[in-house]
Amino acid sequence: MAISQATLATKIQAEIIAQFGAADDSSTLNKFAQAVAKAVVDEIHANAVVNVTTPNAQGGVSTLPGTGTVT
């Protein structure tokens, strides 16, 4: 499952509400959740390392590190 800023922000907001109750200012909570989600997604995009596994001619598999895009 791909990670998106919007989905992560919604989950962050829901978890904060579950742990601490409804916010006095939902707009501030939303901005906070959006900021945290953006930082997390940006960090993953910048530093993700992907291991690509492909079948090889000998019947086994080859696993090589590489970089990829998280959408």
Backbone as JSON, one array per atom type, in Angstrom:
{
  "sequence": "MAISQATLATKIQAEIIAQFGAADDSSTLNKFAQAVAKAVVDEIHANAVVNVTTPNAQGGVSTLPGTGTVT",
  "N": [[0.84, -1.17, 0.0], [0.63, 2.14, -0.88], [2.02, 5.14, 0.54], [0.59, 8.2, 1.4], [0.6, 11.75, 1.77], [-1.84, 12.93, 2.54], [-3.39, 10.74, 3.5], [-1.76, 9.85, 5.6], [-1.77, 12.13, 7.25], [-4.45, 12.2, 8.04], [-4.57, 9.84, 9.54], [-2.73, 10.44, 11.57], [-4.02, 12.6, 12.81], [-6.38, 11.3, 13.7], [-5.27, 9.47, 15.51], [-4.14, 11.17, 17.44], [-6.48, 12.35, 18.43], [-7.71, 10.05, 19.45], [-5.93, 9.4, 21.51], [-5.81, 11.72, 23.13], [-8.24, 13.01, 23.14], [-10.8, 15.17, 21.73], [-9.71, 18.03, 19.91], [-9.34, 21.41, 21.05], [-9.08, 23.3, 19.12], [-9.68, 22.46, 16.08], [-8.67, 23.17, 13.61], [-6.01, 23.91, 14.06], [-5.01, 21.45, 14.93], [-5.35, 19.98, 12.56], [-3.56, 21.37, 10.86], [-1.16, 20.81, 12.19], [-1.07, 17.98, 11.97], [-0.92, 17.77, 9.17], [1.57, 19.0, 8.73], [3.36, 17.26, 10.09], [2.89, 14.89, 8.65], [3.74, 15.69, 6.07], [6.48, 16.12, 6.55], [7.3, 13.5, 7.21], [6.65, 12.0, 4.85], [8.2, 13.4, 2.96], [10.77, 12.84, 3.97], [10.86, 10.05, 3.66], [10.65, 9.88, 0.85], [13.05, 11.12, 0.15], [14.99, 9.41, 1.18], [14.47, 6.72, 0.76], [15.29, 3.33, 0.28], [15.3, 0.75, -1.97], [14.94, -2.7, -2.34], [15.32, -4.7, -5.04], [14.04, -7.61, -6.28], [14.58, -10.1, -8.57], [13.91, -12.82, -10.82], [16.54, -15.04, -11.84], [18.64, -16.39, -14.49], [19.57, -18.87, -13.64], [17.59, -19.98, -12.18], [17.28, -19.08, -9.63], [17.08, -16.19, -7.52], [17.89, -12.71, -7.83], [18.9, -10.13, -5.74], [19.06, -6.74, -5.52], [20.19, -3.62, -4.27], [18.63, -0.42, -4.63], [17.24, 2.7, -5.71], [14.05, 4.24, -5.35], [10.71, 5.42, -6.05], [8.3, 6.67, -3.89], [4.88, 6.68, -3.86]],
  "CA": [[0.0, 0.0, 0.0], [1.4, 3.37, -0.97], [1.8, 6.13, 1.6], [0.35, 9.54, 0.88], [0.57, 12.77, 2.82], [-3.22, 13.11, 3.0], [-3.79, 9.58, 4.3], [-0.98, 9.85, 6.84], [-2.26, 13.23, 8.08], [-5.72, 11.76, 8.61], [-4.27, 8.84, 10.57], [-2.1, 11.15, 12.69], [-5.08, 13.35, 13.49], [-7.25, 10.34, 14.39], [-4.54, 8.9, 16.64], [-4.06, 12.2, 18.47], [-7.82, 12.45, 19.04], [-7.93, 8.83, 20.24], [-5.08, 9.42, 22.7], [-5.95, 12.91, 23.97], [-9.56, 13.61, 23.03], [-11.01, 16.16, 20.66], [-8.92, 19.26, 20.06], [-10.08, 22.67, 21.23], [-9.0, 24.0, 17.83], [-9.47, 21.41, 15.09], [-7.87, 23.73, 12.52], [-4.61, 23.81, 14.46], [-4.68, 20.03, 14.9], [-5.22, 19.6, 11.16], [-2.3, 21.93, 10.36], [-0.09, 20.04, 12.82], [-1.04, 16.66, 11.34], [-0.42, 17.96, 7.8], [3.01, 19.3, 8.79], [4.06, 16.03, 10.44], [2.77, 13.97, 7.51], [4.61, 16.17, 5.0], [7.87, 15.84, 6.94], [7.53, 12.05, 7.12], [6.63, 11.59, 3.43], [9.39, 13.99, 2.33], [11.94, 12.08, 4.43], [10.83, 8.74, 3.0], [10.98, 10.1, -0.56], [14.45, 11.49, 0.01], [15.93, 8.41, 1.7], [14.01, 5.34, 0.58], [16.13, 2.36, -0.43], [14.44, -0.33, -2.44], [15.59, -3.92, -2.78], [14.6, -5.26, -6.17], [14.3, -9.04, -6.42], [14.15, -10.59, -9.88], [14.38, -14.17, -11.14], [17.71, -15.07, -12.71], [18.68, -17.5, -15.46], [19.88, -20.13, -12.97], [16.42, -20.45, -11.44], [17.22, -18.43, -8.32], [16.7, -14.78, -7.58], [18.92, -11.71, -7.55], [18.39, -8.98, -4.99], [19.98, -5.62, -5.65], [19.68, -2.38, -3.72], [18.45, 0.66, -5.57], [16.38, 3.75, -5.2], [12.73, 4.2, -5.99], [9.8, 6.5, -5.76], [7.14, 6.32, -3.08], [3.75, 7.51, -4.29]],
  "C": [[0.89, 1.24, 0.0], [1.06, 4.3, 0.19], [1.58, 7.48, 0.93], [0.28, 10.51, 2.05], [-0.84, 12.92, 3.4], [-3.67, 11.97, 3.91], [-3.06, 9.56, 5.64], [-1.47, 10.95, 7.78], [-3.57, 12.86, 8.77], [-5.49, 10.77, 9.74], [-3.62, 9.49, 11.8], [-3.15, 11.88, 13.5], [-5.99, 12.4, 14.28], [-6.56, 9.75, 15.62], [-4.4, 9.91, 17.78], [-5.4, 12.35, 19.19], [-8.1, 11.23, 19.92], [-7.14, 8.86, 21.54], [-5.41, 10.55, 23.67], [-7.33, 13.55, 23.94], [-9.61, 14.66, 21.94], [-10.22, 17.43, 20.97], [-9.83, 20.46, 20.28], [-10.14, 23.44, 19.91], [-8.66, 22.97, 16.75], [-8.62, 21.89, 13.91], [-6.38, 23.62, 12.83], [-4.16, 22.35, 14.45], [-4.48, 19.57, 13.46], [-3.91, 20.12, 10.57], [-1.1, 21.17, 10.92], [0.06, 18.67, 12.15], [-0.52, 16.74, 9.92], [1.09, 18.19, 7.79], [3.82, 18.05, 9.11], [4.04, 15.05, 9.27], [3.68, 14.4, 6.37], [6.07, 15.87, 5.31], [8.2, 14.36, 6.79], [7.61, 11.6, 5.66], [7.85, 12.15, 2.7], [10.65, 13.22, 2.71], [12.0, 10.71, 3.77], [11.2, 8.89, 1.53], [12.46, 10.36, -0.74], [15.41, 10.34, 0.33], [15.53, 6.96, 1.49], [15.05, 4.52, -0.19], [15.26, 1.16, -0.74], [15.31, -1.52, -2.8], [14.73, -4.54, -3.86], [15.01, -6.73, -6.32], [13.73, -9.51, -7.75], [14.65, -12.01, -10.08], [15.63, -14.09, -12.02], [17.71, -16.35, -13.57], [18.93, -18.85, -14.8], [18.71, -20.66, -12.13], [16.3, -19.87, -10.05], [16.71, -17.01, -8.46], [17.93, -13.92, -7.31], [18.25, -10.56, -6.82], [19.44, -7.9, -5.01], [19.38, -4.39, -4.99], [19.54, -1.33, -4.81], [17.61, 1.74, -4.93], [15.06, 3.7, -5.95], [11.92, 5.4, -5.6], [8.63, 5.97, -4.96], [6.03, 7.24, -3.5], [2.6, 7.39, -3.32]]
}
